[in-house]
């Protein structure tokens, strides 16, 4: 008889166990593959498992861009923890922090300790956070007071206007941003409500997508009373820059007569910086800057970016990241269905007090889906 203590017997028993385990794993793998294949949609290629180490070359030259003040470090630690836990601990994209004043050592220490990725700190040039020479500062002061007296949100806030102008057309000109081709905006006090298990930068690059968003919302029209008049003047002055197949239908339903207020809430946006650095957007921003509305009214970067995207880009070049759960104080976007479960979301898509997509003010998100597709023969972006 063979003894259980015999080396030969032990070897044979181990071989039997390993073969059995292989068969079990193989069967389960096949079953999972069949489930994926027979489901409503196969897993997209961009969702392949991937991880980038800190400091190593990435497939996309991209960063998180953060406009902040020294006092924001506590709320930024919260934002960074959300970003790192949900996404960047696997991808290690760098952060670029910008401030109109020098960053304190406290700010640097408190933010740098939140990530293994590279971190850069820069000061905004004075000419990018001050009045252009063509702005009448007395008039701007009078207009701020009038808007404040009228109860316009941030109507009397001077610094807010410098911020909107900077985010509209100057942030990507900063020297620290020149090394990057894509950027993802990050703000203090935001939350990411679901895991992000793929690389949105790579997704956009491979598909030639220029602009990504997650919340579409109506603008406060008392902040931009003459913005659309200036947009129409620009289109009349530069018809050669306006492509035939664009997305203007999303922001105007009366053949360009008026602005319906729809815009992408730009506190979340992922963009190909070649769009902002290109001729069309550069001339558009310069034109608006000369109009004075950043200071005489309260033009925000969100409607400026959104109108530009609608005017210059095809529908397929703009992507709704519907699977990314995101909260900015006031409103959130919450995925539903399989994406909610698979990505470990913690939000409630049925909570209309928070989930803008399912509330009245979120109508713009669903209106985007109604935007007619670009004829196939004219499409610039690649569609799955």
ROPANU-762715 format. One line per 8 residues: number of its first residue (from 1); for each residue x, y, z of N, C-alpha, C. Coordinates in pm, whole numbers, padded with zeros to 5 digits. Example, Ala and Ser with C-alpha at 12.3 -4.5 7.8 and 13.67 -1.06 7.14 Angstrom:
% ROPANU-762715
1	01319,-00569,00780,01230,-00450,00780,01320,-00330,00780; 01285,-00225,00708,01367,-00106,00714,01290,00003,00787
END
This chain:
% ROPANU-762715
1	00084,-00121,00000,00000,00000,00000,00087,00125,00000; 00031,00232,-00057,00103,00358,-00059,00072,00438,00067; 00172,00491,00128,00152,00572,00248,00126,00718,00208; 00033,00784,00284,00002,00924,00257,00124,01012,00277; 00221,00957,00354,00343,01034,00379,00445,01019,00268; 00417,00932,00173,00510,00911,00062,00520,01036,-00023; 00640,01079,-00057,00656,01197,-00143,00582,01183,-00276; 00581,01062,-00332,00513,01040,-00460,00364,01063,-00446
9	00306,01009,-00338,00161,01026,-00316,00128,01173,-00295; 00210,01238,-00217,00185,01381,-00194,00190,01459,-00326; 00285,01426,-00410,00295,01493,-00538,00172,01470,-00623; 00125,01344,-00627,00006,01311,-00707,-00118,01384,-00654; -00134,01388,-00521,-00249,01458,-00463,-00245,01607,-00495; -00127,01666,-00487,-00114,01809,-00519,-00148,01835,-00665; -00104,01746,-00754,-00133,01763,-00897,-00282,01756,-00923; -00351,01662,-00853,-00498,01649,-00871,-00568,01776,-00825
17	-00527,01830,-00711,-00588,01952,-00659,-00567,02068,-00756; -00445,02084,-00808,-00417,02194,-00900,-00498,02183,-01028; -00510,02062,-01081,-00590,02043,-01202,-00736,02079,-01176; -00786,02040,-01059,-00924,02072,-01025,-00946,02221,-01013; -00853,02291,-00949,-00866,02436,-00936,-00861,02504,-01070; -00772,02457,-01158,-00764,02515,-01292,-00897,02502,-01366; -00956,02383,-01355,-01084,02361,-01421,-01192,02451,-01367; -01193,02473,-01234,-01293,02558,-01173,-01277,02702,-01219
25	-01152,02751,-01217,-01126,02888,-01260,-01160,02905,-01407; -01123,02806,-01488,-01149,02814,-01632,-01298,02820,-01660; -01375,02737,-01590,-01520,02737,-01610,-01579,02871,-01570; -01536,02926,-01453,-01590,03052,-01407,-01551,03166,-01501; -01428,03160,-01554,-01386,03263,-01648,-01471,03259,-01775; -01495,03136,-01825,-01577,03122,-01945,-01718,03173,-01919; -01772,03141,-01800,-01907,03185,-01767,-01915,03337,-01761; -01813,03397,-01699,-01811,03543,-01691,-01799,03605,-01830
33	-01714,03546,-01913,-01698,03597,-02049,-01828,03587,-02127; -01897,03473,-02109,-02024,03456,-02179,-02126,03557,-02131; -02126,03586,-01999,-02219,03684,-01945,-02194,03821,-02005; -02065,03858,-02013,-02031,03987,-02070,-02071,03994,-02217; -02040,03886,-02289,-02069,03885,-02433,-02218,03887,-02462; -02296,03819,-02378,-02439,03809,-02403,-02517,03923,-02340; -02447,04014,-02268,-02514,04126,-02206,-02552,04229,-02310; -02605,04342,-02260,-02650,04445,-02352,-02534,04509,-02427
41	-02415,04507,-02367,-02300,04567,-02433,-02172,04505,-02378; -02079,04472,-02464,-01951,04422,-02417,-01874,04533,-02347; -01782,04492,-02262,-01697,04591,-02198,-01614,04662,-02304; -01612,04795,-02296,-01538,04871,-02395,-01388,04850,-02378; -01313,04855,-02487,-01168,04834,-02479,-01100,04930,-02383; -01151,05055,-02370,-01083,05152,-02285,-01095,05117,-02138; -01178,05021,-02103,-01193,04983,-01963,-01095,04873,-01923; -00995,04850,-02006,-00896,04750,-01972,-00822,04790,-01844
49	-00784,04694,-01760,-00711,04726,-01637,-00579,04796,-01670; -00553,04902,-01599,-00431,04977,-01626,-00388,05047,-01498; -00259,05067,-01483,-00207,05139,-01368,-00076,05204,-01408; -00062,05332,-01375,00060,05404,-01406,00131,05439,-01276; 00260,05421,-01274,00337,05451,-01155,00372,05601,-01149; 00389,05655,-01028,00426,05797,-01017,00554,05826,-01092; 00552,05932,-01171,00672,05976,-01241,00700,05906,-01372; 00633,05795,-01400,00661,05726,-01526,00580,05790,-01638
57	00623,05775,-01764,00550,05833,-01876,00407,05779,-01883; 00314,05869,-01914,00173,05832,-01928,00138,05829,-02077; 00031,05758,-02113,-00009,05758,-02254,-00067,05892,-02298; -00099,05978,-02202,-00151,06111,-02231,-00077,06210,-02141; -00034,06320,-02200,00027,06426,-02119,-00085,06509,-02059; -00120,06477,-01935,-00240,06534,-01875,-00217,06564,-01728; -00302,06650,-01672,-00288,06688,-01532,-00424,06727,-01476; -00429,06737,-01344,-00539,06803,-01275,-00497,06948,-01255
65	-00581,07042,-01292,-00552,07184,-01272,-00643,07237,-01162; -00581,07302,-01064,-00653,07346,-00945,-00624,07493,-00919; -00727,07575,-00925,-00715,07716,-00887,-00756,07727,-00741; -00666,07775,-00655,-00694,07773,-00511,-00621,07884,-00439; -00670,07913,-00318,-00603,08006,-00229,-00543,07928,-00113; -00454,07990,-00040,-00387,07921,00070,-00485,07868,00174; -00593,07941,00196,-00689,07900,00298,-00772,07779,00256; -00761,07736,00130,-00845,07626,00079,-00787,07488,00108
73	-00676,07479,00178,-00608,07350,00186,-00692,07242,00251; -00775,07276,00349,-00856,07172,00415,-00957,07112,00318; -01033,07197,00249,-01134,07145,00156,-01068,07079,00035; -00946,07122,00000,-00875,07057,-00110,-00825,06919,-00070; -00788,06900,00055,-00750,06767,00099,-00868,06671,00084; -00987,06719,00113,-01106,06636,00094,-01126,06602,-00053; -01112,06703,-00139,-01127,06680,-00284,-01022,06583,-00336; -00899,06601,-00293,-00791,06515,-00339,-00808,06372,-00289
81	-00855,06358,-00166,-00878,06223,-00115,-00985,06152,-00198; -01090,06225,-00235,-01192,06169,-00321,-01131,06127,-00454; -01052,06217,-00514,-00994,06187,-00645,-00896,06071,-00637; -00815,06069,-00533,-00717,05961,-00519,-00785,05828,-00493; -00882,05825,-00403,-00950,05699,-00369,-01028,05643,-00487; -01095,05730,-00559,-01183,05686,-00667,-01110,05664,-00799; -00995,05729,-00818,-00931,05723,-00949,-00779,05724,-00944; -00720,05829,-00889,-00580,05858,-00919,-00478,05776,-00843
89	-00519,05696,-00744,-00420,05609,-00680,-00370,05501,-00776; -00446,05477,-00884,-00404,05382,-00986,-00334,05450,-01104; -00367,05576,-01130,-00322,05640,-01253,-00212,05745,-01230; -00209,05804,-01112,-00099,05893,-01074,-00074,06008,-01171; -00180,06071,-01217,-00163,06193,-01297,-00123,06308,-01205; -00038,06399,-01253,00011,06508,-01168,-00094,06617,-01144; -00069,06696,-01042,-00153,06809,-01006,-00077,06939,-01033; -00149,07039,-01083,-00095,07174,-01099,-00183,07269,-01018
97	-00126,07330,-00915,-00197,07427,-00832,-00157,07568,-00873; -00256,07654,-00893,-00231,07792,-00933,-00301,07886,-00835; -00235,07999,-00808,-00285,08096,-00710,-00239,08234,-00754; -00318,08338,-00728,-00273,08472,-00763,-00172,08526,-00662; -00150,08452,-00553,-00049,08485,-00453,00045,08365,-00437; 00162,08384,-00380,00251,08268,-00358,00187,08167,-00264; 00204,08040,-00292,00150,07937,-00204,00234,07930,-00076; 00167,07911,00036,00236,07897,00164,00294,07756,00175
105	00394,07741,00262,00450,07609,00286,00345,07516,00348; 00257,07573,00428,00150,07492,00487,00062,07433,00377; 00022,07516,00282,-00061,07468,00171,00011,07357,00096; 00137,07379,00064,00213,07279,-00012,00223,07148,00065; 00254,07156,00192,00269,07033,00271,00137,06958,00284; 00029,07032,00304,-00100,06969,00327,-00160,06909,00199; -00123,06959,00085,-00173,06902,-00041,-00079,06795,-00095; 00051,06820,-00085,00147,06724,-00138,00135,06588,-00068
113	00096,06590,00058,00088,06466,00136,-00032,06380,00098; -00119,06431,00012,-00240,06357,-00025,-00223,06266,-00146; -00108,06272,-00211,-00092,06195,-00335,00051,06148,-00352; 00069,06040,-00425,00201,05994,-00466,00243,06054,-00600; 00149,06120,-00666,00177,06178,-00798,00260,06305,-00784; 00313,06350,-00898,00387,06475,-00900,00293,06592,-00872; 00346,06694,-00805,00267,06813,-00771,00347,06937,-00808; 00279,07033,-00874,00343,07157,-00916,00265,07275,-00858
121	00338,07380,-00819,00276,07499,-00762,00323,07621,-00840; 00227,07705,-00881,00264,07822,-00959,00182,07944,-00921; 00241,08061,-00945,00170,08187,-00922,00123,08244,-01055; 00003,08296,-01054,-00057,08352,-01175,00008,08486,-01207; 00048,08509,-01330,00106,08640,-01366,00008,08754,-01336; 00059,08865,-01292,-00026,08978,-01254,-00118,09020,-01367; -00067,09017,-01490,-00149,09061,-01603,-00267,08969,-01630; -00265,08849,-01572,-00377,08756,-01588,-00476,08765,-01473
129	-00446,08848,-01373,-00538,08863,-01259,-00549,09012,-01224; -00574,09092,-01326,-00588,09237,-01308,-00673,09290,-01423; -00701,09417,-01419,-00786,09476,-01522,-00707,09503,-01650; -00758,09461,-01764,-00694,09501,-01891,-00705,09653,-01906; -00618,09710,-01985,-00612,09855,-01997,-00738,09916,-02056; -00815,09838,-02130,-00935,09892,-02194,-01058,09892,-02102; -01046,09841,-01981,-01159,09836,-01890,-01165,09964,-01806; -01281,10027,-01803,-01308,10144,-01720,-01339,10094,-01579
137	-01244,10108,-01488,-01261,10050,-01355,-01370,10120,-01274; -01392,10249,-01297,-01503,10318,-01229,-01637,10260,-01275; -01648,10238,-01404,-01771,10177,-01457,-01788,10036,-01402; -01679,09960,-01396,-01687,09824,-01343,-01732,09825,-01197; -01683,09920,-01119,-01722,09931,-00978,-01871,09964,-00966; -01918,10055,-01049,-02060,10091,-01048,-02147,09972,-01086; -02103,09896,-01184,-02182,09782,-01229,-02183,09672,-01122; -02072,09652,-01050,-02072,09555,-00942,-02173,09593,-00834
145	-02175,09723,-00800,-02269,09767,-00697,-02414,09748,-00742; -02440,09782,-00867,-02576,09767,-00919,-02620,09621,-00917; -02531,09531,-00955,-02565,09388,-00957,-02579,09334,-00815; -02497,09385,-00724,-02508,09343,-00584,-02641,09389,-00526; -02678,09514,-00554,-02805,09568,-00504,-02924,09492,-00561; -02906,09438,-00683,-03014,09363,-00748,-03018,09217,-00702; -02924,09178,-00616,-02925,09042,-00563,-02867,08938,-00657; -02786,08979,-00754,-02724,08885,-00846,-02616,08805,-00771
153	-02614,08675,-00788,-02516,08591,-00719,-02374,08635,-00755; -02291,08660,-00655,-02155,08712,-00671,-02153,08845,-00746; -02264,08914,-00747,-02274,09037,-00825,-02177,09144,-00782; -02144,09151,-00652,-02053,09252,-00604,-01911,09204,-00583; -01882,09082,-00623,-01752,09019,-00594,-01653,09050,-00706; -01551,09130,-00674,-01450,09167,-00774,-01358,09051,-00807; -01310,08979,-00704,-01218,08868,-00727,-01282,08759,-00811; -01411,08738,-00792,-01480,08634,-00869,-01473,08663,-01018
161	-01477,08789,-01054,-01468,08827,-01195,-01330,08798,-01252; -01226,08825,-01174,-01091,08791,-01220,-01078,08640,-01239; -01139,08565,-01148,-01134,08419,-01158,-01203,08372,-01286; -01322,08426,-01315,-01396,08384,-01434,-01320,08416,-01562; -01258,08533,-01564,-01179,08569,-01683,-01059,08476,-01697; -00990,08449,-01585,-00873,08362,-01589,-00910,08222,-01636; -01017,08166,-01581,-01058,08031,-01619,-01113,08027,-01761; -01164,08138,-01809,-01220,08141,-01944,-01114,08133,-02052
169	-01002,08202,-02032,-00909,08207,-02144,-00763,08222,-02112; -00724,08209,-01983,-00586,08236,-01948,-00516,08122,-01874; -00591,08035,-01809,-00528,07933,-01724,-00433,07844,-01805; -00472,07810,-01926,-00391,07719,-02007,-00268,07787,-02065; -00257,07920,-02046,-00137,07991,-02091,-00027,07991,-01986; -00058,07947,-01864,00042,07949,-01758,00159,07858,-01796; 00282,07898,-01766,00398,07816,-01803,00391,07671,-01754; 00336,07648,-01636,00328,07511,-01585,00235,07423,-01667
177	00142,07485,-01740,00045,07409,-01818,00096,07375,-01957; 00208,07431,-01997,00254,07413,-02134,00298,07270,-02163; 00334,07194,-02061,00380,07057,-02081,00266,06957,-02100; 00142,07005,-02086,00028,06914,-02087,-00062,06936,-02209; -00121,06825,-02255,-00213,06828,-02369,-00359,06820,-02327; -00386,06764,-02209,-00521,06753,-02157,-00521,06799,-02011; -00638,06843,-01965,-00647,06879,-01824,-00784,06839,-01769; -00787,06819,-01638,-00909,06784,-01564,-00919,06885,-01450
185	-01025,06960,-01447,-01040,07064,-01345,-01082,07003,-01212; -01018,07049,-01106,-01049,07003,-00971,-01066,07124,-00882; -01170,07122,-00797,-01199,07236,-00710,-01209,07193,-00565; -01193,07287,-00472,-01212,07255,-00330,-01356,07214,-00301; -01373,07119,-00210,-01505,07086,-00159,-01593,07000,-00247; -01536,06940,-00352,-01618,06855,-00439,-01607,06709,-00393; -01693,06624,-00449,-01688,06482,-00417,-01703,06400,-00545; -01630,06289,-00550,-01651,06190,-00656,-01723,06072,-00593
193	-01838,06038,-00648,-01934,05950,-00582,-01929,05807,-00633; -01845,05779,-00732,-01832,05645,-00789,-01686,05621,-00826; -01646,05495,-00830,-01513,05461,-00878,-01502,05492,-01027; -01383,05534,-01068,-01354,05557,-01209,-01242,05460,-01245; -01279,05352,-01311,-01188,05239,-01330,-01120,05238,-01466; -01128,05347,-01537,-01061,05359,-01666,-01000,05498,-01673; -00929,05527,-01778,-00858,05654,-01794,-00938,05746,-01887; -01010,05845,-01833,-01086,05935,-01921,-00999,06013,-02018
201	-00876,06046,-01977,-00786,06116,-02070,-00759,06030,-02193; -00729,05903,-02170,-00699,05812,-02280,-00824,05788,-02365; -00937,05776,-02299,-01063,05760,-02371,-01083,05875,-02470; -01060,05997,-02423,-01081,06114,-02509,-00976,06122,-02620; -00852,06096,-02585,-00745,06106,-02684,-00766,06007,-02798; -00797,05882,-02763,-00813,05779,-02866,-00933,05804,-02956; -01031,05876,-02906,-01153,05901,-02984,-01160,06041,-03042; -01056,06121,-03021,-01049,06258,-03072,-01159,06346,-03015
209	-01192,06322,-02888,-01291,06403,-02817,-01219,06524,-02757; -01281,06641,-02771,-01217,06764,-02726,-01264,06811,-02589; -01386,06777,-02552,-01443,06833,-02428,-01530,06730,-02359; -01512,06716,-02226,-01592,06623,-02148,-01657,06691,-02030; -01780,06651,-01999,-01858,06716,-01893,-01942,06612,-01820; -01999,06652,-01706,-02086,06560,-01633,-02218,06622,-01589; -02226,06756,-01578,-02351,06824,-01540,-02381,06934,-01640; -02501,06930,-01698,-02551,07038,-01782,-02660,07110,-01706
217	-02655,07243,-01701,-02743,07320,-01615,-02774,07454,-01681; -02882,07518,-01637,-02917,07650,-01689,-02835,07759,-01620; -02793,07858,-01697,-02720,07972,-01642,-02818,08068,-01574; -02767,08145,-01478,-02841,08257,-01420,-02832,08371,-01520; -02940,08399,-01589,-02934,08489,-01703,-02906,08634,-01663; -02931,08667,-01535,-02899,08805,-01493,-02750,08827,-01475; -02668,08721,-01493,-02522,08738,-01490,-02465,08761,-01630; -02543,08730,-01733,-02490,08737,-01871,-02589,08807,-01964
225	-02643,08924,-01926,-02750,08984,-02007,-02711,09015,-02151; -02585,09046,-02178,-02546,09082,-02315,-02447,08984,-02376; -02422,08870,-02308,-02323,08776,-02361,-02361,08728,-02500; -02485,08689,-02520,-02524,08635,-02650,-02516,08740,-02760; -02544,08867,-02727,-02527,08973,-02826,-02383,08978,-02873; -02290,08962,-02779,-02147,08963,-02816,-02111,08839,-02896; -02172,08724,-02863,-02147,08602,-02939,-02193,08620,-03084; -02309,08679,-03101,-02360,08701,-03237,-02270,08797,-03315
233	-02220,08899,-03249,-02126,08992,-03315,-02000,08917,-03357; -01952,08826,-03271,-01833,08748,-03306,-01861,08660,-03428; -01974,08591,-03430,-02005,08501,-03542,-02019,08580,-03672; -02070,08701,-03663,-02083,08784,-03782,-01947,08833,-03829; -01856,08859,-03732,-01722,08909,-03765,-01633,08798,-03819; -01652,08676,-03766,-01564,08564,-03803,-01645,08443,-03852; -01720,08458,-03960,-01797,08343,-04010,-01709,08229,-04057; -01584,08261,-04093,-01493,08156,-04142,-01453,08059,-04032
241	-01473,08095,-03905,-01434,08008,-03794,-01547,07917,-03746; -01667,07937,-03799,-01783,07862,-03752,-01808,07745,-03847; -01784,07622,-03802,-01805,07506,-03891,-01954,07483,-03918; -01981,07421,-04030,-02121,07394,-04067,-02185,07297,-03971; -02114,07192,-03934,-02169,07088,-03847,-02117,07109,-03705; -02191,07188,-03628,-02151,07214,-03491,-02266,07174,-03396; -02262,07225,-03274,-02361,07184,-03173,-02440,07303,-03121; -02451,07410,-03201,-02518,07532,-03155,-02664,07509,-03118
249	-02725,07407,-03174,-02866,07378,-03144,-02887,07363,-02994; -02784,07319,-02922,-02798,07295,-02778,-02812,07424,-02699; -02757,07534,-02749,-02761,07660,-02674,-02856,07763,-02732; -02911,07738,-02850,-03008,07830,-02908,-03107,07752,-02994; -03235,07774,-02970,-03339,07700,-03043,-03416,07787,-03141; -03375,07912,-03154,-03448,08004,-03243,-03357,08057,-03353; -03276,07966,-03406,-03187,07999,-03518,-03088,08108,-03480; -03044,08108,-03354,-02940,08199,-03311,-02987,08333,-03257
257	-03117,08353,-03248,-03167,08483,-03200,-03135,08504,-03052; -03150,08399,-02972,-03129,08414,-02828,-03057,08293,-02770; -03006,08310,-02650,-02935,08205,-02575,-03032,08143,-02476; -03042,08009,-02477,-03137,07943,-02388,-03082,07918,-02248; -02955,07950,-02225,-02898,07938,-02091,-02827,07807,-02062; -02838,07708,-02150,-02773,07580,-02123,-02621,07594,-02124; -02557,07533,-02026,-02411,07530,-02024,-02362,07410,-01944; -02240,07371,-01972,-02174,07264,-01895,-02118,07328,-01768
265	-02147,07267,-01655,-02100,07322,-01527,-01950,07295,-01519; -01871,07399,-01543,-01730,07379,-01571,-01644,07353,-01448; -01703,07349,-01328,-01622,07306,-01214,-01578,07161,-01232; -01649,07086,-01316,-01599,06959,-01370,-01588,06976,-01520; -01469,06964,-01572,-01452,06952,-01716,-01318,06886,-01742; -01315,06805,-01846,-01192,06745,-01895,-01179,06790,-02040; -01067,06850,-02075,-01058,06909,-02208,-00923,06883,-02273; -00928,06870,-02404,-00809,06869,-02488,-00765,07015,-02501
273	-00649,07047,-02449,-00606,07187,-02445,-00578,07243,-02583; -00567,07158,-02683,-00551,07209,-02819,-00677,07284,-02863; -00790,07251,-02804,-00914,07323,-02835,-00904,07467,-02787; -00862,07486,-02661,-00849,07621,-02606,-00734,07698,-02670; -00630,07628,-02708,-00513,07695,-02764,-00527,07724,-02914; -00630,07669,-02974,-00649,07684,-03118,-00693,07824,-03158; -00689,07849,-03289,-00721,07981,-03342,-00863,08023,-03308; -00960,07934,-03328,-01100,07973,-03311,-01128,08016,-03168
281	-01090,07932,-03071,-01120,07968,-02932,-01040,08091,-02889; -00916,08101,-02929,-00833,08216,-02891,-00895,08347,-02940; -00941,08349,-03064,-01003,08470,-03116,-01136,08497,-03047; -01208,08391,-03013,-01336,08407,-02943,-01314,08470,-02806; -01219,08417,-02730,-01194,08473,-02597,-01146,08617,-02608; -01053,08644,-02696,-01002,08781,-02711,-01116,08877,-02746; -01208,08834,-02830,-01321,08918,-02868,-01408,08947,-02746; -01443,08843,-02671,-01525,08863,-02552,-01454,08949,-02448
289	-01324,08928,-02434,-01247,09005,-02337,-01256,09154,-02368; -01248,09188,-02497,-01258,09328,-02539,-01399,09385,-02517; -01499,09299,-02517,-01637,09344,-02496,-01659,09392,-02353; -01579,09344,-02258,-01584,09395,-02122,-01681,09326,-02028; -01751,09224,-02076,-01854,09162,-01994,-01805,09085,-01873; -01677,09048,-01871,-01624,08981,-01752,-01626,09076,-01632; -01619,09208,-01658,-01613,09306,-01550,-01738,09394,-01541; -01800,09426,-01654,-01918,09511,-01650,-02044,09431,-01618
297	-02038,09301,-01647,-02144,09210,-01606,-02078,09104,-01517; -02116,08979,-01531,-02050,08877,-01450,-02042,08748,-01531; -01986,08762,-01652,-01976,08647,-01741,-01890,08539,-01674; -01941,08418,-01671,-01868,08307,-01611,-01796,08225,-01716; -01697,08150,-01670,-01623,08064,-01763,-01710,07950,-01814; -01812,07909,-01737,-01896,07797,-01780,-01973,07830,-01908; -02049,07940,-01915,-02116,07969,-02043,-02019,08001,-02156; -01904,08061,-02124,-01807,08092,-02229,-01751,07962,-02289
305	-01706,07870,-02203,-01658,07741,-02253,-01767,07667,-02330; -01888,07668,-02275,-01997,07588,-02333,-02042,07641,-02467; -02057,07772,-02477,-02097,07830,-02605,-01988,07806,-02709; -01863,07815,-02667,-01752,07788,-02760,-01755,07643,-02807; -01776,07550,-02714,-01782,07409,-02752,-01898,07384,-02849; -02011,07447,-02822,-02127,07430,-02910,-02103,07493,-03047; -02032,07603,-03049,-02010,07678,-03173,-01903,07615,-03261; -01798,07559,-03199,-01683,07511,-03276,-01673,07360,-03289
313	-01746,07284,-03206,-01728,07139,-03204,-01853,07065,-03249; -01830,06950,-03307,-01940,06860,-03340,-01988,06787,-03215; -02108,06736,-03220,-02163,06664,-03105,-02069,06553,-03060; -02013,06479,-03153,-01929,06363,-03119,-01795,06403,-03059; -01757,06530,-03071,-01633,06579,-03011,-01653,06623,-02867; -01776,06615,-02819,-01810,06653,-02682,-01872,06530,-02616; -01823,06494,-02498,-01867,06368,-02435,-01926,06392,-02298; -02044,06334,-02276,-02106,06335,-02144,-02055,06214,-02067
321	-01976,06239,-01961,-01929,06131,-01875,-02042,06094,-01778; -02140,06027,-01835,-02261,05992,-01761,-02234,05889,-01652; -02121,05818,-01661,-02089,05714,-01564,-02006,05766,-01447; -01972,05894,-01446,-01893,05951,-01338,-01986,06022,-01239; -01990,05973,-01117,-02069,06038,-01013,-01992,06154,-00954; -02055,06271,-00949,-01982,06393,-00912,-02075,06486,-00836; -02022,06547,-00730,-02098,06645,-00653,-02017,06771,-00634; -02076,06881,-00671,-02027,07014,-00636,-02132,07073,-00544
329	-02093,07137,-00433,-02193,07187,-00339,-02311,07252,-00410; -02426,07194,-00388,-02548,07242,-00452,-02614,07135,-00537; -02536,07073,-00624,-02592,06975,-00717,-02495,06860,-00738; -02550,06747,-00782,-02467,06631,-00814,-02520,06563,-00939; -02432,06486,-01002,-02475,06391,-01105,-02452,06252,-01050; -02554,06168,-01058,-02545,06033,-01004,-02585,05933,-01112; -02494,05843,-01151,-02530,05740,-01249,-02637,05647,-01194; -02694,05568,-01281,-02795,05471,-01239,-02769,05338,-01310
337	-02847,05237,-01274,-02837,05108,-01340,-02709,05034,-01307; -02657,04960,-01405,-02538,04877,-01383,-02416,04960,-01344; -02403,05080,-01401,-02287,05164,-01369,-02285,05200,-01221; -02402,05224,-01162,-02410,05261,-01020,-02357,05147,-00933; -02397,05024,-00966,-02357,04910,-00885,-02211,04874,-00909; -02172,04868,-01034,-02037,04824,-01069,-01930,04920,-01017; -01960,05049,-01016,-01861,05150,-00978,-01874,05193,-00832; -01947,05116,-00753,-01957,05137,-00608,-02001,05280,-00575
345	-02105,05326,-00644,-02155,05461,-00620,-02221,05471,-00483; -02212,05588,-00423,-02272,05611,-00292,-02384,05713,-00296; -02416,05765,-00413,-02520,05867,-00427,-02654,05802,-00457; -02760,05883,-00452,-02896,05836,-00483,-02944,05904,-00610; -02954,05831,-00721,-02996,05895,-00847,-03139,05948,-00843; -03219,05902,-00746,-03358,05946,-00736,-03376,06067,-00645; -03268,06112,-00585,-03273,06228,-00494,-03271,06356,-00577; -03390,06406,-00611,-03399,06525,-00697,-03361,06653,-00625
353	-03343,06646,-00492,-03293,06764,-00421,-03145,06786,-00449; -03076,06679,-00490,-02933,06690,-00520,-02900,06654,-00664; -02965,06548,-00715,-02928,06496,-00847,-02987,06583,-00957; -02908,06676,-01005,-02954,06776,-01101,-03006,06713,-01229; -02948,06600,-01268,-02988,06536,-01394,-03135,06499,-01393; -03189,06469,-01276,-03329,06428,-01265,-03419,06539,-01211; -03366,06661,-01204,-03445,06774,-01158,-03466,06871,-01274; -03552,06969,-01254,-03585,07061,-01361,-03467,07137,-01417
361	-03374,07177,-01327,-03258,07252,-01373,-03161,07165,-01451; -03180,07035,-01446,-03093,06945,-01519,-03142,06911,-01658; -03243,06982,-01704,-03299,06955,-01837,-03193,06963,-01946; -03094,07050,-01927,-02992,07069,-02031,-02914,06941,-02058; -02893,06858,-01954,-02821,06731,-01976,-02897,06644,-02074; -03026,06630,-02052,-03106,06544,-02140,-03128,06607,-02278; -03128,06740,-02283,-03139,06807,-02412,-03017,06777,-02499; -02902,06757,-02434,-02783,06724,-02512,-02803,06594,-02588
369	-02868,06498,-02525,-02890,06369,-02590,-02980,06382,-02713; -03060,06488,-02718,-03150,06510,-02831,-03082,06581,-02948; -02961,06628,-02924,-02888,06698,-03028,-02867,06605,-03147; -02902,06649,-03266,-02885,06562,-03384,-02739,06520,-03405; -02719,06396,-03445,-02585,06346,-03474,-02527,06413,-03597; -02396,06427,-03599,-02328,06477,-03718,-02333,06371,-03827; -02365,06409,-03950,-02361,06309,-04058,-02229,06234,-04059; -02236,06104,-04078,-02119,06018,-04065,-02002,06066,-04150
377	-02028,06110,-04271,-01919,06147,-04360,-01845,06273,-04316; -01900,06349,-04219,-01837,06472,-04173,-01780,06462,-04032; -01797,06349,-03967,-01756,06338,-03827,-01604,06342,-03812; -01562,06416,-03709,-01419,06424,-03677,-01380,06326,-03567; -01469,06306,-03471,-01441,06216,-03360,-01479,06073,-03396; -01421,05978,-03324,-01452,05835,-03343,-01561,05795,-03245; -01660,05723,-03294,-01774,05684,-03212,-01771,05533,-03191; -01794,05491,-03064,-01794,05346,-03034,-01909,05277,-03107
END
